[in-house]
């Protein structure tokens, strides 16, 4: 598990290898990731957008930007937590993801970035 705290917002990430399958006559490696967002600040915040940089071992980079996470823009009051799961496909049995969430602080009405630290995506059979 990786953990990062930015401005009182704690991000925890846990990953799981889900298996392989063929798509368009090419093998893909499926991974899920489970993210927990905890508000340890004194202000209410809302997650508005996400930015992901997904790398595989073959040096392929995919950038994903979008609104919210899994169709939601969660509001977290002080002490609240939001957890969600999602996934990605890689063309190699291992890679990494990193990124950030854009959030709005309801007290200051200013937006700020919450860093999601780099986390590994590893198929167990590919580890040395």
N, C-alpha and C positions, 0 to 999 in steps of 0.2 A: 504494500500500500504506500502511496506517496501522499504527502500532506503539504499544503502551503497556506499561509495566512497573509492576506492583503487587506489593510485597513479594517481589521477586525472581522473579515469574512474568511472563514476556514473552508478550504476545499480538500476533500479526501477522495482518492481514486483507487478503485480495486478493479483488476482486469481478469478476464477468463477467456481461454481458448475454447471456441465452440465447435471446431471441426473444419473439414475441407469439403469443397464441392466444386463441380465444374460449371462454369458459366461462359457462354460463347466459346466453347471448346478450349477453355483455359482453366487451370486449377486456381482456386482462390482459397484463402485462409481466413476464416471468420473469427472475429473477436468481439466480446462484449465488454463494456466498461460501465462501472457503477459509480456514480458521483454523488457525494453528500456535500451539501452547502450549508454551513452553520453560520448564523449571524451572532457574533460575539461583540458587536459594536453596540452603542447606545441608541442608534438610529434605525428606523425602518428603511429597508432597501427593496428595490425591485430589479430583477434580472431582465434586461431588455433584449440583448443580442449575444450571440456567441461567435467566436472565431477559432477554427481548428486548423492546425498544420499537421498533416498525417504523412509520415515518411515510412517507406518500407526498406528492407535491406538492399533492394536493387536501386536505391537512390531515387525512387519515384516519389514525387511530392504532390499531394492533393490538398488544396485549400478549400475549406468549407466555411462560409459565412451565412448567418441567418438570424431570424428573429427568435428569441426565446430558446427553450430547450424542449424537445419532444412536443412542440405545439403549445407550450405554456410559458407564461412570463410570471414566475412566482414572486410574490411579495413575502418578505421575511421580516417579521417584527424582531426586536432584540430577544435573543434566546431561542428563536425558532430555527427549524431545520427543514431542508427540502432535499429529497433523494430521488434520483431517477436513473434509469438504465438505458443504454443505447448500444450501438455497435458499428463496426466497420469491417470492410473487406480489404485484405492486402494480397498482392501478387507474390509475396514471399512469406516464409513462416515466422518472420519476426520483423518488428519495426517499432516506431515510437509515435506518440501523439503529444502535442502541447497546444496551448492556446490561451484564450482569456474570455471572460464574460464581461460585458458592459453592464453596469448597474447604475441606478439612480438612487441617490440618498434623498429621502423625502424631507429631511430637516433642512438641508442646504439647497435642495433642488438641483444639485450638480451631479453630473455623471462621472463615473470613475471605472477603471479597469481592475478586475480581479484576476490575477494570474492563475492559470491552471498549469502546474509544473509538468515537465516532460514525464511521461509514463511509458513503460515498455509494454509491447504486445508480443508475447513469445509463445510459440507452439512448444509444448514440453519435449517433443521428440527432436526439436532442432537445437536444443541447448547442449552445450559441451560439458 
